[in-house]
Amino acid sequence: MAALAEPSVTLPDGLALALERVVALHPNCDLANPGTPSATVAVLRQRHAVLDYLVLADSPVVFEGAKGGHTVITDLRVDDVLPELRAEVESYETHTPGHREAVQRLVLAQRQVRNTPDGYWVAGTNPEAAQHCLTGSTLLRDVRSAAVMSDGVSRLVTEYGMATWDEVFATLRTDGPRALIETVRKTEATDPTGRRWPRYKSGDDATVAHCWW
């Protein structure tokens, strides 16, 4: 937030600076360890009549057009990495020994290609990751509202197919983010072992911010 408060700072440069600052707070940690925590990033910033966006990994920014329709900005490069191991994970029901073991193999393999040219990019200890974001701008007049969310929310549309973006934004307008997240959790509760929707885990972190003008 501090790095991006200056409008002249680009979103990638601001993210890189933020990563550098976080790394500097942990001089005694083994930050070269591939298991060091990392995160997806989704940013929406208003500069007067312009909206800038940045997405790193699979937490999307979704625009609701002023005249209808939706534009989804998301980075799905992780889906192209280690497809055989991902398929193995999804072949098991969640909460089973086979699933846990397959997930562990996938996690260990992902760590070796995370933030490398042969893998995918997330916000970790390497500021270079910020230069691999998806970025762009749109005019405020072309947007009715926007939602910045984690993939734990967007999967209601993209993976479960239990809502349209029109329905998502209708819920956000009338009942707010909490109601949308509750809908996601109720949907996941109908398939607790991943039989209907094979997945990495029963439910993922669910966060959403709704902005409208």
N, C-alpha and C positions, 0 to 999 in steps of 0.2 A: 504494500500500500504506500509506504513512504517513497519507494523508488519510482513509482508511477504517478506520484502526485504532481510532478513536473511534466506538463504536456509535451514539451520538446523531447522528452525521453521516449524512445520507441518501446513498445511492449517487450520485444525480445531483450533489448538492452536492460530494461528495468528488471526483468526476471533474472537475467544473468547476474546483475548486481545483488539482487536479493539472495541468490544462491551463494555468492561469494561471502556475503555477510553472515549467513547461517553457518557456513563452513568455518569461518573465523571464530565463531562462538564455541567451537568444539576442538580446540587444539590437541587435546589428549585422547581423542577418539581415533580408532583405526578406520579412517574414512576411505581408504583404498579397498576395504573389504567389500566384495560384491554383494554381501547381504545388508549393507548399510541401507536404512530406510529411504524410500523414494516415494514420489507422488505424482499423480496426474495434475494438470493445471488447466483451468478455464478462466479467462479474463474478459470482461466487457468494460470498456472505458468510454465515457462521453467527453468529447471535446467540442463544446458548443453545438454545431449542427451535424457533427460527425460522430459515429460510433465505431471505435476500434475494437477488434477482437483478437484473441490469441487462444489457441488450443494446443495442448501437448498431451498426447495419449487420448484415452477414450472418454473423457468428460466433455460433453458437447456444449456449445452455445447454439441456441435455437431462436431464430427470428420469426415473429409473426408479422407478415406483410401488412402494410396499411390498407391494401386492397384485397387481402386474403392470401392464403397460401403460406407455406413455411419453408425456411431455409435452415438446414442443419449443418453446422460446422463441427466435424469430429475427426479424430485421427485414429484410424483403425489399423495402423501398421503392425501393432502387436498381434493381430489376428493372422498375419502372414508368416509369423515366426513359429517354428517347431509345430507344424500342423499335425504330425503324427502323434506327438505327446499330448496335444490338446484333444485329439480324437480319443485317445486312450482314457483321459480323464472323463470325458463325456460318455464313455461306454459303461461307466459304473454309476449306480445310484449314490447320491451323497450319503455321508454318515456310515459308509461301509469301509472295511479295511482296504479293499482294493482301490476304492476312490482315494482314500488318504495316501496310500503309497504312490498312486499315479500323480496326485497333486504334488507330492514331495519331489518326484522325479522332474516334473515340469518346472517347478520353482527353481530347483538347482540348475537346470539347463538354461532357464531364462536369465538367471544372474550372470551367466557367462557371455551373453550377447546383449544385455541391457546397456544402452548408451554406447553402442558401437555401430559402425557403418553397416555391419552385417545383421544387425538386430533392430531394435526399436529404441525410442528416446522417451525418457521421463525426467522429472525434476529430481535430481539426486545431488551428488557432491560435485559434479562436473558442470561448470557454467556453460560449456559448449552446447549442452542440450538445449539451451534457450534459442540457439540459432537454427534449430530443427523444428520449430513450432510451425503450425499453420496459422497464418496471420492475414488480416485484411481490414477493410473499412467499409461502412455503408452509411448512406445519408439518413439522418434521423427522420426526415420527412417520409421516408419509405417504410418506416417500421411502426407498427402499432404497439407491440410489446416484445419483450425478449425474455428468455429464461436461460440461466446459467446453472448447470446441474452436473451431478456425478452420474456415472453410468448405472449406478444402483437405482436411479429414477428413470433414466431414458430407456432402460430395458423393458419397461412396461409396453413401449411401442416397438422397439427394435428387435427384441428377443421373444417376448411373450405374445406380442401381437394382440394385446387385450385392450388397447386404446389407440386412437388416432391422435395426431398432434392437435387437431381441432378440439378433441375432447380433453386433452391435457391442458390446453390453454383456457378452456371453459372452466375447468376445475380450479385452476390458479386464480382466475378472475373472481369467481363466486365464493370459493371456500379457502383459498390460499394454499401455500406449500404443504402445511401439515396434512391437509385432507388428501393431497396427491400422494404423499409418502405413505399414508395409511392405506390408500388403494393399492399401492405396490406391495405392501406387506400382506394385505389380505389375499392378493392374487398369489403370492409366493406360498402362502399357507395352504393353498389348495393342492400344491405339488411339493411337499416338503422334502422328498427324496430325489427330485429331479428326473422323474420318469417321463413327465410330459415335456418338460423343458430341460434337457441335459445341460448342466452348467458346472462351473468351477466350484461354487458353493451355494448354499440355499438362498442367501440374500447378501447383497453387497451394501457398502456404505451408501446412504441415501441423503443427498443434500440438494436443495434447489433454492435459487434466488429468482424472484420474478420482478421484472422492471417494466413499467408501462408509462406512456406519455399521452 
